[in-house]
Amino acid sequence: MAFEDLKKEVTSIISNTETPVKDRLTNICEALRSSIPYYNWVGFYFANHESQTLHLETYVGTPTDHVVIPFGKGICGQVAVSNENFVVPDVAAQDNYIACSISVKSEIVVPIFKNGKNIGQIDIDSDTPDPFTKDDEFFLEWVNEQVAILL
């Protein structure tokens, strides 16, 4: 499915106000994972700025033990500090990578901003080496803008 078509699906999910927010986030994860062949694990982490930790709110894919991540640790933790997208073409080449599954080859993490503050991120793991492009980044930035409105 093309990103433009997927935008329509995400918009529909977000606009369904009768569905609880957490369920809508899960539905977004599922829509992304089922529509993009190289999106194998999709999840939303949200920041607790007091404890300097990220907390996994919802995801689809292989279960993970990484439900709380300190700022600065792993790719997600680095994005919590840098406030910038992080695309990892080869997770094996990253020193500060937290392995979730031996099948993961690459990762993309894009922060969510609300009122100028980094409140969380979308994290996507892929079993495909180096699949993420600028189009993925632009699309995920758009998804996060919609999620920020939802929250």
Secondary structure, DSSP 8 states (H G I E B T S, - for coil): --HHHHHHHHHHHHH-TTS-HHHHHHHHHHHHHHHSTT--EEEEEEEETTTTEEEEEEEESS--S-SEEETTSHHHHHHHHH-S-EEES-GGG-TT---S-TT--EEEEEEEEETTEEEEEEEEEESSSS---HHHHHHHHHHHHHHHHH-
